[in-house]
Amino acid sequence: MKAWICVPLIALALAGCAGKTAYRETCGTQLDAAWRELDLAKAEGFAGTVSYSKALSLLTGAKTQQQFEAYEGCSAKAEKARFYIRESRAGR
């Protein structure tokens, strides 16, 4: 009788864990690329621009979301940060 209760609970728990992987890879890839681009922008002397500051703030938020497995929000923030990094390098 206990097996009939435990098996569905274990299956449900495993399904819940598997459901959080939808944006995991995209989040990690976007974050890695954005941090590299941010380092390049800093090396090129664009670290003082408003766009650079926005990008840094977004990347910090994205990393936090990654830690809490909110991968979709992480991916969106990292993508937006990459936009601001491009703007920073363009001098805007």
N, CA, C and O of each residue as an XYZ file, in Angstrom:
368
protein
N       0.816     -1.193      0.000
C       0.000      0.000      0.000
C       0.862      1.260      0.000
O       0.562      2.231     -0.696
N       1.942      1.232      0.794
C       2.812      2.405      0.842
C       3.478      2.664     -0.503
O       3.737      3.811     -0.867
N       3.754      1.585     -1.241
C       4.384      1.734     -2.556
C       3.471      2.493     -3.511
O       3.945      3.272     -4.338
N       2.157      2.268     -3.400
C       1.209      2.954     -4.274
C       1.166      4.447     -3.985
O       0.817      5.240     -4.859
N       1.510      4.822     -2.794
C       1.537      6.243     -2.430
C       2.892      6.858     -2.758
O       2.962      7.983     -3.253
N       3.955      6.133     -2.487
C       5.310      6.664     -2.675
C       5.703      6.823     -4.137
O       6.338      7.813     -4.500
N       5.339      5.877     -4.970
C       5.743      5.916     -6.383
C       5.203      7.168     -7.089
O       5.975      7.854     -7.758
N       3.911      7.490     -6.966
C       3.436      8.720     -7.624
C       4.079      9.992     -7.048
O       4.328     10.948     -7.783
N       4.341     10.002     -5.754
C       4.977     11.172     -5.154
C       6.400     11.368     -5.673
O       6.817     12.495     -5.941
N       7.133     10.285     -5.812
C       8.495     10.366     -6.347
C       8.457     10.822     -7.804
O       9.262     11.656     -8.216
N       7.527     10.278     -8.578
C       7.396     10.667     -9.989
C       7.043     12.145    -10.107
O       7.567     12.842    -10.976
N       6.170     12.617     -9.250
C       5.783     14.025     -9.260
C       6.964     14.922     -8.903
O       7.158     15.968     -9.522
N       7.742     14.527     -7.924
C       8.920     15.305     -7.525
C       9.942     15.377     -8.652
O      10.510     16.438     -8.911
N      10.176     14.261     -9.315
C      11.132     14.247    -10.427
C      10.636     15.077    -11.600
O      11.430     15.748    -12.259
N       9.359     15.044    -11.865
C       8.795     15.848    -12.956
C       8.926     17.333    -12.642
O       9.183     18.136    -13.539
N       8.751     17.700    -11.388
C       8.907     19.094    -10.986
C      10.324     19.587    -11.179
O      10.530     20.724    -11.603
N      11.297     18.762    -10.878
C      12.698     19.140    -11.069
C      13.036     19.275    -12.546
O      13.783     20.173    -12.932
N      12.498     18.400    -13.365
C      12.789     18.427    -14.798
C      12.154     19.633    -15.474
O      12.636     20.075    -16.517
N      11.091     20.169    -14.907
C      10.396     21.296    -15.513
C      11.152     22.603    -15.461
O      10.797     23.529    -16.190
N      12.159     22.725    -14.649
C      12.876     23.982    -14.485
C      14.054     24.134    -15.436
O      14.840     25.068    -15.281
N      14.197     23.267    -16.394
C      15.377     23.308    -17.259
C      15.132     23.994    -18.596
O      16.032     24.037    -19.435
N      13.935     24.531    -18.814
C      13.582     25.065    -20.128
C      14.548     26.147    -20.609
O      14.975     26.102    -21.762
N      14.898     27.097    -19.783
C      15.754     28.208    -20.194
C      17.145     28.133    -19.568
O      17.914     29.089    -19.666
N      17.475     27.027    -18.934
C      18.737     26.927    -18.202
C      19.943     27.170    -19.109
O      20.815     27.974    -18.782
N      19.992     26.487    -20.227
C      21.145     26.611    -21.123
C      21.219     28.007    -21.742
O      22.299     28.589    -21.846
N      20.067     28.539    -22.152
C      20.035     29.880    -22.733
C      20.506     30.916    -21.727
O      21.264     31.824    -22.067
N      20.056     30.776    -20.495
C      20.464     31.698    -19.434
C      21.974     31.678    -19.260
O      22.609     32.732    -19.238
N      22.546     30.508    -19.137
C      23.989     30.390    -18.943
C      24.782     30.935    -20.113
O      25.783     31.626    -19.925
N      24.336     30.627    -21.323
C      25.027     31.099    -22.524
C      24.964     32.615    -22.630
O      25.969     33.271    -22.904
N      23.771     33.168    -22.411
C      23.603     34.629    -22.485
C      24.438     35.333    -21.413
O      25.065     36.358    -21.681
N      24.442     34.780    -20.208
C      25.224     35.395    -19.130
C      26.718     35.376    -19.438
O      27.402     36.384    -19.260
N      27.222     34.248    -19.895
C      28.649     34.155    -20.227
C      29.028     35.158    -21.303
O      30.034     35.858    -21.184
N      28.221     35.226    -22.354
C      28.510     36.156    -23.447
C      28.441     37.602    -22.968
O      29.283     38.423    -23.331
N      27.441     37.908    -22.155
C      27.281     39.280    -21.671
C      28.441     39.702    -20.774
O      28.919     40.831    -20.880
N      28.902     38.813    -19.892
C      30.035     39.167    -19.025
C      31.298     39.399    -19.848
O      32.077     40.303    -19.545
N      31.510     38.584    -20.896
C      32.675     38.788    -21.772
C      32.581     40.138    -22.480
O      33.563     40.878    -22.552
N      31.389     40.455    -23.005
C      31.191     41.728    -23.696
C      31.350     42.902    -22.738
O      31.886     43.946    -23.112
N      30.886     42.731    -21.503
C      31.026     43.795    -20.508
C      32.494     44.037    -20.181
O      32.917     45.184    -20.029
N      33.270     42.969    -20.073
C      34.708     43.112    -19.835
C      35.388     43.835    -20.989
O      36.263     44.673    -20.769
N      34.994     43.516    -22.212
C      35.560     44.204    -23.379
C      35.210     45.687    -23.365
O      36.059     46.532    -23.650
N      33.966     46.002    -23.034
C      33.546     47.404    -22.978
C      34.335     48.156    -21.915
O      34.717     49.308    -22.120
N      34.578     47.511    -20.790
C      35.360     48.143    -19.725
C      36.792     48.375    -20.188
O      37.365     49.435    -19.936
N      37.370     47.385    -20.864
C      38.746     47.514    -21.353
C      38.862     48.613    -22.406
O      39.909     49.248    -22.530
N      37.801     48.837    -23.153
C      37.811     49.873    -24.183
C      37.506     51.253    -23.613
O      37.520     52.240    -24.349
N      37.233     51.335    -22.320
C      37.030     52.626    -21.675
C      35.595     53.097    -21.608
O      35.355     54.285    -21.391
N      34.640     52.214    -21.783
C      33.235     52.606    -21.753
C      32.574     52.340    -20.404
O      31.347     52.348    -20.308
N      33.364     52.107    -19.373
C      32.815     51.724    -18.068
C      32.050     52.850    -17.385
O      31.289     52.585    -16.455
N      32.225     54.084    -17.809
C      31.555     55.192    -17.139
C      30.218     55.573    -17.733
O      29.561     56.475    -17.215
N      29.795     54.930    -18.789
C      28.553     55.333    -19.440
C      27.333     54.809    -18.692
O      27.406     53.837    -17.940
N      26.210     55.484    -18.924
C      24.954     55.085    -18.289
C      24.540     53.695    -18.772
O      24.064     52.878    -17.984
N      24.719     53.429    -20.059
C      24.349     52.121    -20.606
C      25.158     51.004    -19.960
O      24.632     49.920    -19.709
N      26.430     51.261    -19.692
C      27.283     50.269    -19.027
C      26.726     49.968    -17.636
O      26.654     48.809    -17.227
N      26.338     51.009    -16.919
C      25.793     50.828    -15.569
C      24.484     50.043    -15.599
O      24.247     49.188    -14.745
N      23.633     50.338    -16.587
C      22.379     49.589    -16.719
C      22.668     48.114    -16.993
O      22.039     47.226    -16.418
N      23.631     47.873    -17.881
C      23.983     46.492    -18.222
C      24.510     45.747    -17.005
O      24.139     44.597    -16.770
N      25.368     46.392    -16.235
C      25.921     45.760    -15.038
C      24.818     45.420    -14.041
O      24.821     44.345    -13.441
N      23.885     46.336    -13.872
C      22.765     46.100    -12.965
C      21.896     44.933    -13.446
O      21.490     44.086    -12.650
N      21.620     44.897    -14.737
C      20.821     43.802    -15.290
C      21.530     42.461    -15.151
O      20.894     41.451    -14.851
N      22.837     42.445    -15.365
C      23.586     41.193    -15.235
C      23.605     40.693    -13.796
O      23.550     39.489    -13.547
N      23.684     41.616    -12.862
C      23.633     41.225    -11.453
C      22.280     40.585    -11.134
O      22.210     39.559    -10.457
N      21.214     41.204    -11.630
C      19.878     40.640    -11.438
C      19.713     39.295    -12.123
O      19.086     38.386    -11.579
N      20.279     39.171    -13.321
C      20.194     37.905    -14.060
C      20.924     36.791    -13.320
O      20.438     35.662    -13.251
N      22.084     37.109    -12.770
C      22.848     36.099    -12.023
C      22.069     35.652    -10.783
O      22.065     34.471    -10.433
N      21.415     36.603    -10.130
C      20.594     36.272     -8.967
C      19.448     35.351     -9.373
O      19.161     34.369     -8.689
N      18.796     35.672    -10.489
C      17.701     34.824    -10.952
C      18.199     33.434    -11.329
O      17.502     32.442    -11.112
N      19.396     33.359    -11.888
C      19.967     32.056    -12.224
C      20.157     31.224    -10.957
O      19.890     30.022    -10.954
N      20.614     31.856     -9.895
C      20.838     31.138     -8.643
C      19.535     30.595     -8.063
O      19.527     29.552     -7.410
N      18.430     31.309     -8.305
C      17.128     30.871     -7.797
C      16.332     30.086     -8.840
O      15.133     29.864     -8.674
N      17.006     29.669     -9.915
C      16.434     28.856    -10.982
C      15.264     29.528    -11.688
O      14.345     28.846    -12.141
N      15.286     30.846    -11.788
C      14.306     31.594    -12.576
C      14.946     31.867    -13.937
O      15.290     33.002    -14.265
N      15.095     30.799    -14.718
C      15.907     30.861    -15.930
C      15.314     31.745    -17.023
O      16.062     32.375    -17.771
N      14.004     31.806    -17.129
C      13.401     32.628    -18.175
C      13.695     34.108    -17.934
O      14.068     34.825    -18.863
N      13.531     34.566    -16.700
C      13.846     35.956    -16.365
C      15.326     36.248    -16.501
O      15.715     37.334    -16.929
N      16.146     35.284    -16.138
C      17.596     35.415    -16.275
C      17.969     35.634    -17.730
O      18.761     36.521    -18.050
N      17.403     34.833    -18.598
C      17.696     34.933    -20.024
C      17.264     36.288    -20.581
O      17.993     36.903    -21.359
N      16.092     36.746    -20.186
C      15.587     38.040    -20.660
C      16.474     39.187    -20.188
O      16.785     40.091    -20.963
N      16.881     39.155    -18.919
C      17.739     40.212    -18.381
C      19.112     40.210    -19.046
O      19.656     41.272    -19.350
N      19.671     39.034    -19.273
C      20.982     38.944    -19.911
C      20.925     39.464    -21.344
O      21.850     40.133    -21.805
N      19.842     39.155    -22.040
C      19.683     39.643    -23.413
C      19.563     41.166    -23.429
O      20.150     41.832    -24.282
N      18.802     41.712    -22.483
C      18.655     43.163    -22.394
C      19.989     43.812    -22.014
O      20.314     44.892    -22.507
N      20.749     43.170    -21.154
C      22.063     43.689    -20.763
C      22.990     43.754    -21.967
O      23.746     44.713    -22.123
N      22.934     42.736    -22.818
C      23.775     42.732    -24.017
C      23.409     43.899    -24.932
O      24.283     44.468    -25.586
N      22.129     44.258    -24.985
C      21.709     45.427    -25.758
C      22.367     46.688    -25.197
O      22.914     47.493    -25.950
N      22.315     46.857    -23.880
C      22.910     48.046    -23.263
C      24.432     48.065    -23.405
O      25.033     49.137    -23.484
N      25.047     46.906    -23.436
C      26.498     46.853    -23.653
C      26.819     47.346    -25.064
O      27.770     48.102    -25.260
N      26.025     46.916    -26.042
C      26.226     47.402    -27.416
C      26.021     48.912    -27.483
O      26.766     49.614    -28.166
N      25.010     49.410    -26.773
C      24.768     50.852    -26.733
C      25.947     51.581    -26.091
O      26.350     52.649    -26.553
N      26.487     51.009    -25.044
C      27.632     51.603    -24.355
C      28.831     51.699    -25.285
O      29.509     52.726    -25.335
N      29.084     50.636    -26.011
C      30.234     50.621    -26.923
C      30.025     51.570    -28.097
O      30.990     52.018    -28.716
N      28.760     51.877    -28.404
C      28.456     52.829    -29.471
C      28.507     54.265    -28.959
O      28.342     55.208    -29.733
N      28.732     54.431    -27.666
C      28.848     55.766    -27.082
C      27.535     56.383    -26.654
O      27.453     57.596    -26.459
N      26.505     55.562    -26.505
C      25.195     56.098    -26.086
C      24.881     55.725    -24.670
O      23.824     56.090    -24.155
